[in-house]
């Protein structure tokens, strides 16, 4: 059996072993303060506290990130059947902005419509009732940016824009 691979020619008798291992020499537990109220601790206990703090901070940041990123999904559950804007019409003619729209608001949420011209709010009116809203605003100069938007709230903590459009005179 010349080609056999089980050729064990190892001699383990040269290995030394001592049963008198001194672990105290590598530990700092013997240098801990005997008075507990000082809470200085050992390097081991300090490292454990730091790792615990890092884990707690990481969990807190993770939960916060999930709450922020998923917050809109969670909040929408508490706002069933939001109002909607139906048949919006906007027209600028001879320096006058004419508008009309209908609100469908089955659960009677607080709704408000706004008209901003060149970044300045010129109209802010409640539109809570389910009805047709019409109106005019003038003067609107040529080249003005007219933004119309409708928001609603559940009167607690949720505000959302349900319709927005922008036209240039």
Secondary structure, DSSP 4 states (H G I P E B T S, - for coil): -TT-S------GGG----S----GGG--GGGS-S-GGG----HHHHHHHHHHHHHHHHHHHHHHHHHHHHHHHHHHHTS-S--EEEEEEEEEETTEEEEEEEEE-TT--EEEEEEEETTEEEEEEE--SSSEEEEEEE---TT-EEEEEEEEE-SSS-EEEEEEEEEE-
